[in-house]
Amino acid sequence: MAIRVVLDTSILVSALKSRNSQRSPAWRILRALVTGKVENYLSRDIYEEMSRVLMEIAGGTEKELLALQILTLVKRKSTIISPKPKFSNNHEFLEKLKDPDDAKFFDVAYSANAEYIISENTKHIIQMRDEKTKTYSFNGRKVKILRAKEFIEELSLK
């Protein structure tokens, strides 16, 4: 059975900027998405953010085609859901998160019952986790929040 994840935009940015797709943790995760080892969940809002950010970085450069390929891969291989805004409307949660725009990743993770949020966003998303367990508790449920390299190591993805 596939591992249920929510990929943050930073993972796609990391793949886009990677110099070596064989060694890049972000590319290993994308390959696991292709093979079905992981199942990614996203919302329209998350996909729109991914598209906007990747095209801002790559638009008009030699990386534009790669950005489009990454976006196509993620859209084709992910399950798109319409999450209920559980955290986007929670003032206390948003204060701790520090970037209200990132609440959508938690909304999707909660709605999809994802096991992991994978992110390189240490300023907002990663800082939400308990450092000992690397988890965030959602009303009795837990989601592990890992950086790409931590996720690769935990699951021994090659």
Summary of the structure (lengths in Angstrom):
residues: 158
radius of gyration: 14.8
end to end distance: 17.5
largest distance: 46.1
contacts: 497
relative contact order: 0.19
helix: 51%
strand: 17%
